[in-house]
């Protein structure tokens, strides 16, 4: 039986999810065809994108406002294309501001089944989003094992399909050896410093990270510092590191061929003794590499005040959330100081094993050792499309 899928992603992370999902659908279903919007990962699976996905990769109010009318036209254009194509299913991936507006227009004019990949973090803040989403979405594919119950209570089908981090390749011994040789590290122990992938994060966090690591190195003088930088902010990272004491090594992906740069990043994560990282999904990359960590983040004053009042959780790190523990130290907001971060690094360096057990459990809980998340997501989509299997996989 042929299957028509309209699939929509608006940013690189969504494109990766979409590419893996499309590969899974092709593996499980004969004659599947795709329409929609996506990036290189999705086009590699056979999608001819309706327009460049980069048009939707916009973050922040200041960036969105000048392009609001254009984005509004694109929403209408995509919704019209879905309605005209009459697919068996519309799959939207993350980018909720765009995706859910498309789904709303589609639902107004058709009965096309809608699937949204990546559940909103209603367990963290703004729980009312789930009920609003349920008006236009039939089925949610969740990355975290505790999310389905929130979506189901709101009235949507939901399947936990695994987090993509569990399918990411890990460093080989040869990659680690080449990385150490290329950076002149030999057998030296080192700490990773990860002050964020956006310019605003680097500017806010680099100074306090530098002070924290200087204090930590006072009691751990043998410990080197390695800073894997995102290509877009590598220059800014180098500028900020000029004020750091000692000699931190910047791992700039622009200095290497793409495959070597990726291998060096994997090796850095795997070989590090511990890491100091900005809050975000990088914590899961570190957990996958079994690298103990301290999470720190300095917010703008107003953002911190709003977060304190609206947050439903007392931790931002997924290792802590998934394992129902608080083993990864966090220095957030007013606690993001050199003294507290250095103390946390010292604590983790003295007992890395406890955190490593929690990280291993996190990876298991996120699907490591099972079907690849893309294949699992594809199976969930197909099971829910078949009324005879409408209860399959709900958990």
C-alpha positions as CSV (number, residue, x, y, z in Angstrom):
1,X,0.0,0.0,0.0
2,X,1.4,3.4,-0.9
3,X,1.8,6.1,1.7
4,X,1.8,9.8,1.1
5,X,3.5,11.9,3.8
6,X,3.8,15.7,4.0
7,X,6.7,16.4,6.4
8,X,7.9,19.8,7.7
9,X,11.0,20.8,9.6
10,X,12.2,24.4,10.3
11,X,15.7,24.0,11.7
12,X,18.8,21.8,11.5
13,X,17.9,19.6,14.6
14,X,14.4,19.0,13.1
15,X,16.0,18.2,9.7
16,X,18.1,15.4,11.4
17,X,15.0,14.0,13.1
18,X,13.1,14.2,9.8
19,X,15.8,12.5,7.8
20,X,16.0,9.6,10.3
21,X,12.1,9.3,10.4
22,X,11.9,9.3,6.6
23,X,14.6,6.6,6.4
24,X,12.5,4.5,8.9
25,X,9.3,5.0,6.9
26,X,11.0,3.9,3.7
27,X,12.3,0.8,5.5
28,X,8.9,-0.2,6.9
29,X,6.5,0.9,4.1
30,X,6.7,0.1,0.4
31,X,5.9,3.0,-2.0
32,X,6.2,5.9,0.5
33,X,6.3,9.4,-1.1
34,X,7.2,12.7,0.5
35,X,6.3,16.3,0.1
36,X,7.2,19.2,2.4
37,X,9.9,21.4,3.6
38,X,13.3,20.3,5.0
39,X,17.0,20.5,4.9
40,X,19.9,18.4,3.6
41,X,19.2,15.3,5.7
42,X,15.6,15.2,4.5
43,X,16.4,15.9,0.9
44,X,18.9,13.0,1.0
45,X,15.9,10.8,1.7
46,X,14.1,12.0,-1.3
47,X,12.3,15.2,-0.3
48,X,12.2,18.0,-2.8
49,X,11.8,21.0,-0.4
50,X,9.0,23.4,-1.2
51,X,11.4,26.3,-0.3
52,X,14.8,26.5,1.5
53,X,14.4,25.4,5.2
54,X,16.7,28.2,6.2
55,X,13.9,30.7,5.8
56,X,12.3,29.2,8.9
57,X,15.5,29.0,11.1
58,X,14.8,32.2,12.9
59,X,15.0,32.7,16.6
60,X,14.1,35.6,18.9
61,X,11.5,38.3,18.7
62,X,13.9,40.9,17.2
63,X,14.8,38.5,14.4
64,X,11.3,37.4,13.7
65,X,9.5,40.8,13.5
66,X,11.1,42.0,10.3
67,X,10.2,38.7,8.6
68,X,6.7,38.3,10.2
69,X,4.7,38.9,7.0
70,X,6.9,36.7,4.9
71,X,6.6,33.9,7.5
72,X,2.8,34.3,7.7
73,X,2.7,33.9,3.9
74,X,4.8,30.8,4.1
75,X,2.5,29.3,6.8
76,X,-0.5,29.8,4.4
77,X,1.5,28.5,1.5
78,X,2.5,25.3,3.3
79,X,-1.0,24.7,4.6
80,X,-2.5,25.1,1.2
81,X,0.1,22.7,-0.2
82,X,-0.9,20.1,2.4
83,X,-4.6,20.5,1.7
84,X,-4.0,20.2,-2.1
85,X,-1.7,17.2,-1.7
86,X,-4.1,15.3,0.5
87,X,-1.4,13.2,2.3
88,X,-2.2,10.3,4.6
89,X,-0.4,12.2,7.3
90,X,1.1,15.6,8.0
91,X,4.2,15.3,10.2
92,X,5.5,18.6,11.7
93,X,8.9,18.5,13.5
94,X,9.6,20.9,16.4
95,X,9.5,24.6,15.4
96,X,6.1,24.9,17.1
97,X,5.5,28.6,16.3
98,X,5.5,27.7,12.6
99,X,4.4,24.0,12.7
100,X,1.3,24.4,14.8
101,X,0.0,27.3,12.8
102,X,0.3,25.2,9.7
103,X,-1.5,22.3,11.5
104,X,-4.3,24.7,12.6
105,X,-5.0,25.8,9.1
106,X,-4.9,22.2,7.8
107,X,-7.4,21.1,10.4
108,X,-9.8,23.9,9.6
109,X,-10.1,22.7,6.1
110,X,-9.6,18.9,6.2
111,X,-9.5,15.8,8.3
112,X,-5.8,15.0,7.5
113,X,-4.1,13.2,10.4
114,X,-1.5,15.4,12.1
115,X,1.6,14.2,13.9
116,X,4.0,16.5,15.8
117,X,7.6,15.2,16.5
118,X,9.1,16.6,19.8
119,X,6.7,17.1,22.7
120,X,6.6,20.6,24.2
121,X,8.2,20.8,27.6
122,X,5.0,21.3,29.4
123,X,6.5,19.5,32.4
124,X,8.9,22.4,32.8
125,X,6.7,25.4,32.2
126,X,3.4,26.6,30.6
127,X,1.5,23.4,30.9
128,X,-1.5,24.9,29.1
129,X,0.3,24.5,25.8
130,X,-0.6,20.8,25.7
131,X,-4.4,21.4,25.6
132,X,-4.0,24.1,23.0
133,X,-1.8,21.8,20.9
134,X,-4.4,19.0,21.2
135,X,-6.9,21.1,19.1
136,X,-4.7,20.6,16.0
137,X,-2.5,17.6,16.7
138,X,-3.6,14.0,16.8
139,X,-0.4,12.2,17.7
140,X,2.9,13.3,19.3
141,X,6.3,11.6,19.1
142,X,8.1,12.2,22.3
143,X,11.9,12.3,22.9
144,X,11.7,11.7,26.7
145,X,10.2,8.8,28.5
146,X,8.1,10.8,31.0
147,X,6.4,13.0,28.3
148,X,3.6,10.7,26.9
149,X,1.4,11.0,30.0
150,X,1.3,14.8,29.7
151,X,0.2,14.6,26.1
152,X,-2.3,11.8,26.7
153,X,-4.0,13.7,29.5
154,X,-4.4,16.6,27.1
155,X,-6.2,14.3,24.6
156,X,-3.5,13.3,22.1
157,X,-2.0,10.0,21.2
158,X,1.7,9.9,22.2
159,X,4.6,7.5,21.9
160,X,8.0,7.7,23.4
161,X,10.3,7.0,20.5
162,X,13.8,7.6,22.0
163,X,16.2,10.5,21.9
164,X,18.4,11.0,18.9
165,X,21.5,11.3,21.1
166,X,21.5,7.5,21.6
167,X,22.1,7.0,17.9
168,X,25.0,9.4,17.6
169,X,28.4,7.7,17.0
170,X,30.9,7.8,19.9
171,X,34.7,8.2,19.6
172,X,36.9,5.3,18.7
173,X,40.4,4.8,20.3
174,X,42.0,5.8,17.1
175,X,40.0,9.1,17.0
176,X,41.0,9.8,20.6
177,X,44.7,9.2,19.9
178,X,44.7,11.5,16.8
179,X,42.8,14.2,18.7
180,X,45.4,14.2,21.5
181,X,48.3,14.2,19.0
182,X,46.8,17.1,17.0
183,X,46.3,19.2,20.1
184,X,49.6,18.2,21.7
185,X,47.8,16.9,24.8
186,X,49.7,13.6,25.1
187,X,48.3,11.9,28.2
188,X,47.4,15.1,30.1
189,X,44.1,15.2,32.0
190,X,41.8,17.9,30.8
191,X,38.5,19.6,31.5
192,X,36.1,20.7,28.7
193,X,34.7,24.2,28.8
194,X,31.5,24.6,26.8
195,X,30.3,28.2,27.1
196,X,27.4,27.9,24.6
197,X,26.8,27.9,20.9
198,X,25.3,31.4,20.5
199,X,27.2,34.7,20.7
200,X,25.1,36.0,23.5
201,X,25.8,32.9,25.6
202,X,29.6,33.1,25.0
203,X,29.7,36.8,25.9
204,X,27.8,36.2,29.2
205,X,29.4,32.9,30.2
206,X,33.1,33.0,29.1
207,X,34.2,35.5,31.7
208,X,32.8,33.5,34.7
209,X,33.9,30.2,33.1
210,X,37.4,31.5,32.9
211,X,37.5,32.7,36.5
212,X,36.0,29.4,37.7
213,X,38.5,27.3,35.8
214,X,41.4,29.4,37.1
215,X,40.2,28.8,40.7
216,X,39.8,25.1,39.9
217,X,43.3,24.8,38.4
218,X,44.8,26.3,41.6
219,X,44.0,22.9,43.3
220,X,44.3,20.9,40.1
221,X,47.4,22.4,38.3
222,X,47.9,19.4,36.1
223,X,44.4,19.8,34.5
224,X,44.4,21.4,31.0
225,X,41.4,23.2,29.5
226,X,40.0,22.3,26.1
227,X,37.2,24.5,24.6
228,X,35.3,22.9,21.7
229,X,33.7,25.8,19.9
230,X,30.8,25.9,17.5
231,X,32.0,27.1,14.1
232,X,29.7,30.1,14.1
233,X,31.2,31.5,17.4
234,X,34.7,30.2,17.2
235,X,36.2,33.6,16.6
236,X,34.2,35.1,19.6
237,X,35.4,32.3,21.8
238,X,39.0,33.0,20.9
239,X,38.5,36.7,21.7
240,X,37.0,35.9,25.1
241,X,39.7,33.3,26.0
242,X,42.4,36.0,25.8
243,X,41.4,37.1,29.3
244,X,41.6,33.5,30.7
245,X,44.7,32.6,32.7
246,X,46.8,29.8,31.5
247,X,46.6,28.4,28.0
248,X,43.2,27.0,27.1
249,X,43.1,25.0,23.8
250,X,40.4,26.0,21.4
251,X,39.0,23.2,19.2
252,X,37.9,25.2,16.2
253,X,36.0,23.1,13.6
254,X,37.0,25.7,10.9
255,X,40.6,24.5,11.3
256,X,39.9,21.0,10.0
257,X,38.0,19.1,7.3
258,X,34.4,18.5,8.5
259,X,34.9,14.8,9.1
260,X,38.0,15.4,11.2
261,X,36.3,18.2,13.1
262,X,33.4,15.9,14.0
263,X,35.9,13.2,15.0
264,X,37.8,15.6,17.2
265,X,34.7,16.8,18.9
266,X,33.6,13.2,19.7
267,X,37.1,12.5,21.0
268,X,37.2,15.6,23.2
269,X,33.9,14.6,24.8
270,X,35.0,11.0,25.3
271,X,38.5,11.7,26.6
272,X,37.8,14.6,29.0
273,X,37.9,14.0,32.7
274,X,35.0,16.3,33.4
275,X,33.2,19.3,31.8
276,X,31.9,22.7,32.6
277,X,29.0,23.3,30.2
278,X,26.2,25.8,29.5
279,X,22.7,24.6,30.2
280,X,21.2,22.8,27.1
281,X,21.2,19.6,25.1
282,X,25.0,19.5,25.3
283,X,24.5,17.8,28.7
284,X,23.1,14.7,26.9
285,X,26.1,14.7,24.5
286,X,28.3,14.6,27.6
287,X,26.2,11.9,29.2
288,X,26.4,9.8,26.0
289,X,30.2,10.1,26.2
290,X,30.1,9.2,29.9
291,X,31.8,12.5,30.9
292,X,30.9,13.9,34.3
293,X,29.8,17.6,34.3
294,X,28.9,20.8,36.0
295,X,26.1,22.8,34.4
296,X,26.2,26.6,34.7
297,X,24.2,29.4,33.1
298,X,23.9,33.2,33.6
299,X,20.5,34.6,32.5
300,X,19.5,38.2,31.9
301,X,17.8,39.6,35.1
302,X,14.3,39.7,33.7
303,X,14.5,36.2,32.2
304,X,15.6,34.8,35.5
305,X,12.8,36.5,37.4
306,X,10.2,35.1,35.0
307,X,11.7,31.6,35.0
308,X,11.8,31.5,38.8
309,X,8.0,32.3,38.9
310,X,6.9,30.0,36.0
311,X,9.2,27.0,36.3
312,X,7.6,23.7,37.4
313,X,10.9,21.9,38.0
314,X,13.9,22.6,40.2
315,X,16.6,21.4,37.7
316,X,17.3,22.1,34.0
317,X,19.6,19.1,33.3
318,X,18.0,16.1,31.6
319,X,20.3,13.6,33.4
320,X,18.8,14.8,36.7
321,X,15.2,14.8,35.3
322,X,15.4,11.4,33.6
323,X,17.0,9.7,36.6
324,X,14.9,11.5,39.2
325,X,18.2,12.5,40.9
326,X,20.1,15.7,41.4
327,X,23.6,14.3,40.8
328,X,24.7,16.8,38.2
329,X,25.5,20.1,40.0
330,X,23.9,23.2,38.6
331,X,25.1,26.8,39.1
332,X,22.3,28.9,37.6
333,X,21.3,32.6,37.8
334,X,22.7,34.2,40.9
335,X,24.6,30.9,41.7
336,X,26.6,31.2,38.5
337,X,29.7,32.5,40.3
338,X,33.4,31.5,40.0
339,X,33.5,30.3,43.7
340,X,30.4,28.0,43.4
341,X,31.3,26.6,40.0
342,X,34.9,25.8,41.1
343,X,33.6,24.1,44.2
344,X,31.2,22.0,42.1
345,X,34.0,21.1,39.7
346,X,36.1,20.0,42.7
347,X,33.3,17.9,44.0
348,X,32.7,16.1,40.7
349,X,36.4,15.5,40.1
350,X,36.7,13.8,43.5
351,X,33.8,11.4,42.8
352,X,33.0,11.0,39.0
353,X,31.7,7.4,39.4
354,X,28.4,8.4,41.0
355,X,27.5,10.8,38.2
356,X,28.6,8.2,35.6
357,X,26.1,5.7,36.9
358,X,23.3,8.2,36.4
359,X,24.5,9.0,32.9
360,X,24.5,5.4,31.9
361,X,20.9,5.0,33.3
362,X,19.9,8.1,31.4
363,X,21.1,6.7,28.1
364,X,19.2,3.4,28.8
365,X,16.1,5.4,29.6
366,X,16.4,7.4,26.4
367,X,16.4,4.3,24.3
368,X,20.1,3.2,24.0
369,X,20.3,-0.5,23.0
370,X,16.9,-0.5,21.3
371,X,15.7,0.4,17.9
372,X,17.1,3.5,16.4
373,X,14.8,6.5,17.3
374,X,14.1,7.3,13.6
375,X,12.9,3.7,13.0
376,X,10.9,3.7,16.3
377,X,9.3,6.9,15.3
378,X,8.4,5.6,11.9
379,X,6.8,2.5,13.4
380,X,4.8,4.6,15.8
381,X,3.4,6.7,12.9
382,X,2.4,3.6,10.9
383,X,0.9,1.8,13.9
384,X,-1.3,4.8,14.7
385,X,-2.4,5.1,11.1
386,X,-3.7,1.5,11.3
387,X,-6.9,1.5,13.4
388,X,-6.3,-2.1,14.3
389,X,-3.1,-1.1,16.1
390,X,-4.3,2.3,17.5
391,X,-3.1,1.3,21.0
392,X,0.3,0.0,19.8
393,X,3.4,1.5,21.5
394,X,1.6,3.9,23.8
395,X,3.6,4.2,27.0
